[in-house]
Amino acid sequence: MLDITLLRKDLASVVARLETRKNNQPYLDVAKFSALEAERKTLQTRTEELQARRNSLNKQIGPLKAKGESVDALMAEVNALKAEQESSATRLDELQPELHALLLAVPNLPHASVPVGEDEEANVEIRRWSPKGGAGGSATALSFAARDHVDLGTPLGLDFETGAKLSGSRFSVMKGPIARLHRALAQFMLDIQTQQHGYTECYVPYIVNADTLRGTRPVAEVRGRPVRSKEGWPGRRARA
């Protein structure tokens, strides 16, 4: 979930970054957020003014009582200020969940360096690497006819049909030799990163609570797909 301070300081920039996502910006109700935020600022300012006035009056009441003078008018004003302050505080408490609910629907912002495009054809090449030339090296001509990864993987256990049935297009199931290769590559990557590049390997729970989920992605995206615990909403399936 985005820090609300970011929206308060530069709402226009947040909306502009959201507009660069593939879908038009449906995530944040800008008009509602602006209205709630304006009301919050007004109430907060008024609450501070009321508190300052109450403090001033309370300082006057003691000396006047000591002199034997009537403080009825001042006490009446203090009580009226207190009632208004409590009303403002109640409304402020009501606004917070409304603002929070709006923020839950907002995804992470694309970084300013990310190119904007309609599809993968708009991807920008950042760098190249080749086995012989290393970083920046040109692709080496193959001494054999290149084969598609589907042709290579299917005999080894790469199953696109089952993957599509389970999860949708572009997913696959790996069985047998290719599953073993996948596991070996993952192990190789972990060993390289932890032993040579200073990373720490961690193994965390698959189930997370609602607060953890809110800190990593918009809850609205997965609210319809919870894995409920006995306590209800807080138990959810972790997502990589």
N, C-alpha and C positions, 0 to 999 in steps of 0.2 A: 504494500500500500504506500502511495506517495505521501511524503511529509506535507501536511497542510500548509506549512510555512512557505513552501515553494509556490503554491497556488496563490497565497496571500500576497507574496512579493511580486510575482510576475505571472499572472494568470494568462495573459496573452501569449507568452512564450510557451507555456504548457499546452495550450490549445493548438498552437502552431505545430508543435512536435507531434501531437496526437493526429493532426490532419495528415501527416506524412505516412501514416500506416495505410495498409492496402485498403481497408474499409474506411469510409468517411467517418468522421469523429462522432460516434454515437454514445461514447462512454460517459462523458461528463455533461450534465445539464447545466450549462454555463449560466443561464438566466436565473435558475433556482439557486445555484451556489452563490452567485453575486448578491441576490436578494437576502439570503440567509446570512451571508457574511456582513452585509451592510447593517442588518438588524443587530447582529452580534456586536459589531463595533459601537453602534449607538447605545445599546444596553450597557456595554462594558464602561463606556465613557460616562454615561449617566450614573451608573452604580458608584463609580469613583467620585463623582461630584457629590452624590448624596452622602457618601461616607465622610468626605472632607467637611461637608456642612455639619453633619452630626458631631464630628470631633470638635469643631469650632464651638457649637452650641454647648456641648458638654463641659468645655473649659469655662464657659461663662456661668453655668448654673451653680457650680460650687461657691465661687466668690459672692454671688448674689444671695445665695442661701445664708452664707456667713454674715451678711449684712442685714438679714431679716427681710429682704425684699422678695416679692412674689416672683416665682419662676413658672407659673402656670402656663403662660403663653409659650415660653421656651420649651417646656416639657411637651406641650401639645404638638409643637412643630417637630420635635425630636421623634415623637411617636409616629407622626405622619410620614416623616422621612424614612423611618424604620420599615413601615408597612410598604412604602413604594420600593425600597431597596430589596425587601424580601420578594416582592412580586417580580422585580427585574431578575433576581437571582434564579427564581423558579423558571422564568422564560429562558434564561441562559442555559439552564440544565436541560431544557427541552430541545434547544437548538443543537446541542452537541451530538446527540444520536442522529439527527437529520443530516448534519454535515458529514458525520462518520459514514453513514450509509451511502452518500454520494461518492466519497473517496473509495469505498470498497469496489465500486464498479470501474474505476480508472486503472488501466494497465500501466506497466512500466513505459517510460518514454523512450522512443528510439533515440540513440545518440546522434548528436549533430553531425558527426562524421559519416553516418550511414547514408549511402546514396539512395535517393528516392526513385523508385521504378515500379512499373506495373507487374512485372514478373521476373523470373530468373535471368531473362535476357538482358536486363538492366544491371546485372551484377558487374562490379568493377574489379578487374584483376589487380590484386595488391602486390603479389610477388610470385616468382616461379622457383622451382627446385627440380633438379634432375639427379639421378643416381651418379652420373659421371661429372656433371658440371657443378653440382651443389647449388647453393642459393644463387639465383639469377641465371643459372645455366639453361641453355636451350634443350628442348626435348630431344632425346637421342632416337634416331631412326631404329625401328625394330627390325630384327632379322627374320621375323616370322609374321604371319598374318594375324592382326589383332582380332580378338574375339570379344563379343559382348559379355558383360558380367552375368547375364541371365544364362547364356550358353555355357559359361564356365561353371557357374554355381549350381545349376539344376542337378547335374549328375552327382554333385558332392553333397546334396541335401538342402539346397536353397529352395524353399517352397513359397512361391508368391500367392498361389491360389488360397492356401489355408490362411496365410497372413491377411489377405483381403477379407476373408470371411470373418476372421476374429476381430480385426481392427479397422479395416478400410483399405483404400488404395495406397500404394507406396510402402506397405508394410509386408514383412516376410517372416516366415518361420524357418529357423535353421535347425537341421537335424544331422546327426552322424558326423562325418568328417568336417563339414564346414562349421558346425557348432563347436567342435573341438578347436578349429582354427580361430574362431571368434574369441573363445576363452583364452587361447594362448596369446593373441594380440592384446587383449585387455590386460593380461598378466604382465606382458612385456612393457606396456605403457606404464603400468603402475610401478614396476621395478625401476624403470628409467627415471620417472618423475620423483619418486621417493628417495632413491639412492643417489641420484646425481644432481637433481635440481632443487632439493630442499623442501619438497612437499611432504605433508604428513598424511598417511592413509587413515581414513576414518570409516567406521561402519555405524550408521545411525538407524533408529527405528523406522520401519516402513509406515507406521501409523503416527499421525501428528494431530495435535489439538487445534482448535479453531484459531487461537491467537498466533500460533506458528504459521498456519496457512495464510492468515491475513498479511503476515509480514513478507510473504513470498510471491503472491499472485492475487488478482482480483477474486474474491470469494464468489462473486456472481458467476464466474466462469464454471465453477464446479459445484455450485449449490444444488444443481439438479442431479449430481452424480456422487452423493456421499456414500461412504461405507460407515454406517452408524454403529457406534458402540452401545453398550447397555445403557449408558447415560444419555444417549441421543446424539445431537449434532456434533459435539467436539471431535469424535473419532472420524478420521478421513484417511483415504489412501494417499500415501506419499507419492509425489510425481517427480521423476528425474528431470 
